[in-house]
Each structure stands twice: as C-alpha cells, then as structure tokens.
C-alpha cells in the first residue's frame, strides 16, 4: 500500500533481483498542515526495497495503482532484465503501466449452443 500518492509520482525499479518502489510527496505544503486531532497515516515520501525470490524481466512488467494499492506484475525470466518505470495517470487517482499482455489470444470458434430445455 502506498496511500495518498499520485500515480505519476510512483517509480518502480528492478536491478538484478532487487525491487525498489519510491513515491514522492503529493501536493505542496502538506507537511506544514496542523490542527489534526488524530493522524492515521502520512502522505509520502515512500521508499521500499525488497529482494525478489526469482529472476524477472522488468522490461515486460505491468503495474496498476488505485485507491492507494500498487500492484506490479513481473514475468519470470531466465536472465535478469533490469529496468525502471513510472505510471501513467488514467483517472483521478488511478495509474497504470502496461508493457506486456502475454501471448496473443488463441482464436476461438464457438459452436452454436443448443437450448438446455426441450
């Protein structure tokens, strides 16, 4: 979860098997606001780095961001492919980056269905 960030301010990078996610502060002057009775979470900046359990291809990664939830999908790879990406804003606070949609869908020919009743 990376709440309160704008999609275009999120950066995802893979170097070898190391995944880094960074988010920058959203809006100007947020750190100066006062008068809170209670603050449950803070808004940016955000940084997290983790070691991936397998080798991935960062060049074909997909990512989406909506309502504070970031989902990044990396295809497995025989050799590590490093790279970085940022998200493209597609809504009020939604973002995505699509680089790979898998193999082309096979052609499906549907036979006419017979009614289940007679």
Number of C-alpha atoms within 10 A of each C-alpha: 10 22 17 20 24 25 28 18 17 24 16 21 17 25 15 18 18 16 19 16 19 17 23 18 18 16 12 7 8 12 12 6 7 7 5 6 5 6 6 4 8 13 16 21 15 15 14 10 13 11 12 12 8 13 18 25 20 26 17 18 22 19 19 19 26 20 15 15 14 18 12 14 15 16 15 15 12 9 10 17 17 17 16 15 18 19 21 19 17 15 10 10 15 20 21 21 19 14 13 13 10 8 6 6 7 6 6 6 6 6 6 6 6 7 6 5 4 4
